[in-house]
């Protein structure tokens, strides 16, 4: 397994590249900015980005989705409670963050779903947590037994379940 954390953008968001060294398939978690740098890092390590996973729908985490999807053809995955946020961020917020609206999600997950899009022995488990408001729910995720929080995180556990 390949796992790389990159601090990207002026908001210093952590993006993660996760890939399988055998299949060469990979994903990017929260490609907030600097998509060319993220793609170059994946390519340098022989990883082809197949999925974009957003930990939640806040603009500082999704602002690179459009570029990443256009350049890689990757499918976007996000928790169903945050899916609308991808396409409904107000223009004033987009301008403030120098961001682009994200394309819509290709795959949504709900609490308890496990996704194995890339790495055969590792799973993704979405867990509802509170972000900036009670109405917003984040999905946090880890690959294998490593923590990849989008914001201050909670411990993760390996799960098995539905395949996408």
Order of alpha helices (4+ residues) and beta strands (2+ residues): beta-beta-beta-alpha-beta-alpha-alpha-beta-alpha-alpha-beta-beta-beta
